[in-house]
Amino acid sequence: MSRRVFTFVTALNVVLLSLIVISGGVVRLSGSGLGCPTWPQCGDGSFTPHSEYALHGAIEFGNRVVGLVVGVVVLITPLLALRLRSGRRRDLTRLSFGLWLGYLGQAVLGGITVLTKLNPATVAAHFLLSMVLLWNAVVLDRRARQGAGAVTPAVAPALLWLARLVVVVSAGVLVLGTVVTGTGPHSGDASDPARFGFDLVNVAQLHADGAMLLTGLAAAMAFAVRITAAPSAARRGALALIAVIVAQAAIGFAQYFLGVPSGLVALHMTGATVMWVVALQLWLAMVERPAPDPEPSPATANIPATANTPPNLASPASPASPAATPLPGAAASASAATSR
């Protein structure tokens, strides 16, 4: 398997795992969390929605289909990592199998979420586990485009720690966001809403405070990468993070003062997913690894280097065969014949 195909699959993991978060948000915001009242079936005796479940059943079933597509891609990723033409790498294999474990956990947690009638704690855990899976996928995609050598910091230690702090605060903002959503009107079930018992104003203010802290850290990062030696990817990532955070802040304040309309909540959830991916990519841009080793050609990738290898398959850099090397005596005779 070529590296190009593998990196395409790793990037596809990032896209699909982001998409499943968004489709899950649509399920919750449309009140379709129990559109399929059983799991893994969508109603008794059927994996597809019954007509009596109407639109809510179709939305929840569509989310499960997206999850199935994600599962197929996640399933083949470790199999490809084990068959890389450039050689098997332990880090890529472990990260690929990490996607398996995360997807299995999501399937189990999804069933628990349905069985608990969309308890806001299980719904929040479902979202946050998706963020952990995205972390795994983003790191895997980055590693797949690099070599297997040691990590070398590309920036000053203080800047590297700032990038780590940005990721930690971003994760905290995501956690607070799930609390706000679980306290608000969009619980995920239109007929029997389940919510946290917190005061919405207080948890929304706490979430906003975390977002403001993240904004300040991102601004400091954007300034620091401009005045110090930093990779161009880090500078682009810092600007992208600022743009996403500003957009998120605007959407967040708008949805709060407009009564939390579902459309703006969906945009806010999409922005949160993008923000998480950008923050992770910014952190990963702060270190460097060696360039990947060149791949062997497909014709010779699986040919073992043995003494029985035919001469025409030998490497161009290999020494000439003994039959092609003139003997010292023969060279002397040829020289004598020339002098005559």
N, C-alpha and C positions, 0 to 999 in steps of 0.2 A: 504494500500500500504506500503510495507516494505521500510526502509531507503535504503537498498542496491539497489533496483530498482530505487529509486529516484536519488541517487547519480550517477548511471549509466547514467540516462537521462541528468542530469546536465553536466556531462563530455561530453556526446554526443553533447550537445549544443555548448560547446567550440570548439570541433573538426569541426562540420558542419559550424559554423559561421566563422571559419578560412578558411575552404574549399571554401566557397562562395566568400571570398575575392580573393582567388587565381584564381578561375574560372572566376571571373569578370576581373581580370588582363589579363587572356588569351584572353578574348573578346576584350579588348582594344588593346593589343599588336598585335593581328592578324588583326586589322582593321575591326572587326565584330560588332562594336557597333550599327550599323544600319542594321545588317543582317536580323533582323525582323523589318521592317520599321514602324510598328504600335505596340501599346500596349493597352491592354494585349494580343491582337491577334498578330500572326506573319504573317501579311499581311491581306488583306481584306477578311473577311469571314472565316478565318482559324486560329486555335491556333497552328498548326504545320507549319513548314516552307514549302513554295512552292519550286518546283524544280528550278525555275529561280533564287532563292536566293543562290543556291549552298552551298559551304562550309561555307561562312560567316553566312548564315541563320542557318545552323546546329549548329555552335558554339554558337551563341546567344541563340538559342532554348535550347541547353544543359545547358547553364547557368541558364536559367529560370526553367528548371527541377530541378536543384540542389536547387534553391531558393524555389521551391515548397516542396521539402523534408525537407528543413530547417523549412519551415512554419508549417509542420505537427508536427515536434518535438517541436517547440516553442509552438504550440497550446496545446499539451497535458501536457506540463510542469506545468502550474498553476493548471490544473485539478488533477494532482498527488499530488501537494503541499497541496491541500485542503483535501486530503484523506490519509494523512500519518498515519500509525498505531500508531506512538508514540505521535500523537497529532498535531493539527494545530499550525503553527508558523507564526506570523505576518511578520517577516523579509523575510522568504522564500516565502510567498505568494506575498508580494509586489515586490520582485525581479523577481519572475516568471511572474507576470503581466507586469513588466517593459519590458520583452522580447516581449510581445505582442505589446506594444506601439512602441517599436523600429522597429519591423518587419513591422508594419503597415506604419510607417514613411518611411521605405525603399521601400515599394511597391509604395507609392505615389511619392517619390523622383525618383524612377526608371522610372515611367511614365513621369515625368517632364523632366528627362534627355533625353529621346527619343524625346519628343515633341520639346525640344530646340535644337535638332540636335547635341547632345553631346557637349553642351557648357562646357568648361573646369571647370567653377565654379561649375556647378551642378555635374559633374563627380567627382570632388574633394570632394564635400559634400557627395556624395554617399559613397565614400571610408571612409571618416571620421566618418560618422554615423555607418558604420560597426565596426569601432574601439570602439565607444561608446557601441554598442551592445556586443562586446567582453568583455569590462570592466564589463558590467552587468552580463554576463554569468560566467566569472571567479570568481567574488565575490559570485555569487549564488552557484557555485560549492564548493567554500571554506566554506561558511556558512552551506551548507547541511551536511558537515562532522564534524561540531562542534555543541556544545550545544547552548542553547538560553540565556546564562548568559551574564554578563557584559564583556566588552573588558578590557584586562589587558596587558599593554605594556610588551613585552618580552625582550626589549633592552633599552639602555639608551635613553633619550629624543633626544639627538643630532643625534643619529643613526636613530631614527624614522623619524626625519625631513629630513635627508639625503635620506632616501628611498622615501619620498614624493617628494623631489626635482628630484630624478631620474625619477619618473613617469611623472612629469610636463615637464621636458626636453625631455623625450621620445616622449610625445605628440607633443611638438614643432617641433621635428625632423620629425615626420610623416606629420605635416602640410606643412613644407618646402619641403618634398618629393613630395607631390601632386602638389606643384607649379612647381617644376623641371619637373615632368612628363607632366604637362599641357603645359609647354613651349617647351618641346622637340618634337621629330618627331612622337611619338606614341600617337596620339590624340584619337584614337578609331574608326575612320572612314577612310577607305582606299581611298574613292573617293573625299571627301570634308572635309579635316582636319580642325579642329577648335583648336586654340591654344591661350594661354596667349601672350600678347605682350611684355614680359620681355626679357632681354638679357640672353641667356642660360648660359653663362659663369658666370655671376654675381650671378644668383640664385643657380647655382650648387655650387659656392664657399660658399654662405651663408649656404646652406644645409650641406656642408662639415664642416663648422665651428661649426654648431650645433652638428654634429656627434662627432667632436673632444671634445667638452665640455662634451657630454654624456660619452665618453670614459674615460675622467678624473674622472668624478663622479663615474662611475662603478668601476674603479680601486681603488678609495678611499674607496668605499663600500666593495670591496673584502678584502682590507687590514684591515678595521675597524672590520669586523665581525670575523676576525681571532685573533685579540688582545683583544677583549672584550667578555663578556658573551653574546652569541647569539645562537638561536636555530640552530640545524643542517640544517633545511630546508632553513634558511636564508643564511648559508654558501654555500650550494649547489646552491642556486639561484643566489648568487653573482658571483660564478664561471661560471655558465651557461650564465649569462648576458654578462660577459666579452667575452666568446667564441663567442656568437652570434654577438656582436658588432664588434669584430675583423674580423669575416667572412664578415659582412656587409660592413665594410670599404674596404676590399680587392675587393669585387664584385663591389662596387661603383666606386672606382678608375679605375678598369679594364673596366667597361662599358663606362666610360667617355673617356678614351684614345683610346678605340676601336670603337668609333663612336656610342655608345648607341645601341648595338645589342639587339633585342627583347628577346633573350634567357636569357641574363644576367639581363635584366630588370625584367623578370619574377622571376628569382632567388632572385633579390634584394627585390621585393615586398613580396615574400614568407618569406624572412628573416625579413622584417619589421614587418610582422604579428607575427612571432615567438618572435621577440624581445619585442613587446608590451605585449604579454601574459606572458613572463618570468619576465618583469619588474613589472607587476601587481602582480604576484605570490610572488615575492621578497618583495614587499611592504606589502602584506597580511601576510607574515611569520613573520613580526616584532611585531605582537600582538598575544595574545592567548585568547581563550574562553574556557569555561568548556567543558568537554567531553559530548557527547550526552547522553541523558537519555536512559536506557535500554528499548527495545521494549517489549510490551506484546506479548504473544504467539498468533498465528493466531486464535486459537480456542476461546480465551477469549478477543480478542482485542475489539470487538464490543458489549460485554455483559455489560449492565449497572449495576452498583453496587447498587442494591436495596435489600429490606428486603425479596423479594420473590426469591432471587437467591438460587438454590438448594445447599445443603451442599457439594456435591461432586465438585462444581465449586468454592468453597470458596478458598481464597488465603491460602497457607500453613502457612503464618504468622498470619492468623486470629485466634481469640480465639476459643476454643472448644465450641460446642453448649451446651445449658443448659442440654439437655438430657444426654450428655456424662459426665457431672460433678457430682460426688457423693455429696449427701446432707450431711450436718454435722451429722444429726441423724443417717443416714445409716452408716456413717463411724464409729460412736461410737458403734453401734450394732455389726458391724463386728469385732471391737476390743474386745468387751466383749466375743463374741463367740470364738474368738481365745484363750482368756485367760482361758476359761473353758477346 
